[in-house]
Amino acid sequence: MADLVETTDPDGVDFGWVMQMTFVITILVGAPIVAGLSILVELPTWGSRVSFAIRVGAPIWFLTAVGLFLYAKYNLDDEQTQNAERTDEEQATAVSPDEQ
């Protein structure tokens, strides 16, 4: 039977998680920032509003994505280090069959 579409086994950084969290955080944090900054600028037409939203929103989106990628990569490295330490400890405390 084929794997479900929802299941993943990422090798390294889980880019699906990074993309999903980028979307959510940008909507929750970035949209209010763009709206707040738009108060300081005169935007008389829809074209100027769209242009402003893209010019200000794109860097927010990019910085959010890079920040989340680095966060995921850092946590992955930290998790791998902890797993390696646990494995070393388990090997050091394991009783060999000759010692039993």
C-alpha positions in Angstrom: 0.0 0.0 0.0 1.3 3.5 -0.9 2.2 6.0 1.8 -0.3 8.6 2.7 0.3 12.0 1.1 0.4 13.7 4.5 3.4 11.7 5.7 6.9 12.8 5.1 10.3 11.7 6.2 12.5 14.7 5.5 16.2 14.2 5.3 17.5 17.4 6.8 15.4 20.5 7.1 11.6 19.9 6.6 10.9 22.5 3.9 7.2 21.8 4.0 7.1 23.0 7.7 9.2 26.0 6.8 6.8 27.0 4.0 3.7 26.5 6.1 5.1 28.4 9.1 6.4 31.2 6.7 2.8 31.6 5.4 1.2 31.6 8.9 3.7 33.9 10.6 3.8 36.3 7.7 0.0 36.6 7.7 -0.2 37.0 11.5 2.8 39.3 12.0 3.7 40.7 8.5 0.3 41.8 7.5 -0.2 44.1 10.5 3.3 45.5 9.9 2.5 46.4 6.3 -0.9 47.8 7.4 0.8 49.9 10.1 3.5 51.2 7.7 0.8 52.1 5.1 -0.6 54.7 7.5 2.6 56.7 7.1 2.4 56.8 3.3 -0.1 58.4 1.0 -1.6 55.7 -1.2 -4.3 57.4 -3.3 -4.9 54.6 -5.9 -5.2 50.9 -5.8 -2.1 50.5 -7.9 0.0 52.4 -5.4 -1.5 50.3 -2.6 -0.6 47.1 -4.4 2.8 48.3 -5.2 3.4 49.4 -1.6 2.2 46.0 -0.2 4.5 44.1 -2.6 7.5 46.4 -1.9 7.1 46.1 1.9 5.6 42.6 2.1 8.2 40.8 0.0 11.1 41.6 2.3 9.0 40.6 5.3 8.1 37.3 3.6 11.8 36.7 2.6 13.2 37.5 6.1 10.5 35.3 7.7 11.4 32.4 5.4 15.1 32.7 6.0 14.7 33.1 9.7 12.5 30.0 9.9 14.9 28.0 7.8 17.8 28.9 10.0 15.7 28.1 13.1 14.8 24.7 11.6 18.4 24.0 10.6 19.7 25.0 14.1 17.2 22.8 15.8 18.0 19.9 13.5 21.7 20.2 14.2 21.0 20.5 17.9 18.7 17.4 17.8 21.3 15.4 15.9 24.0 16.3 18.4 21.7 15.3 21.3 20.9 12.0 19.5 24.6 11.3 18.9 25.4 12.0 22.6 22.5 9.7 23.7 23.8 7.0 21.4 27.3 7.3 22.8 26.0 7.1 26.4 23.9 4.1 25.6 26.9 2.3 24.0 29.1 3.2 27.0 26.6 1.8 29.5 25.5 -1.2 27.4 26.6 -4.5 28.9 28.3 -6.8 26.4 27.2 -10.5 26.2 30.6 -11.6 27.5 30.1 -9.6 30.8 26.8 -11.2 31.7 
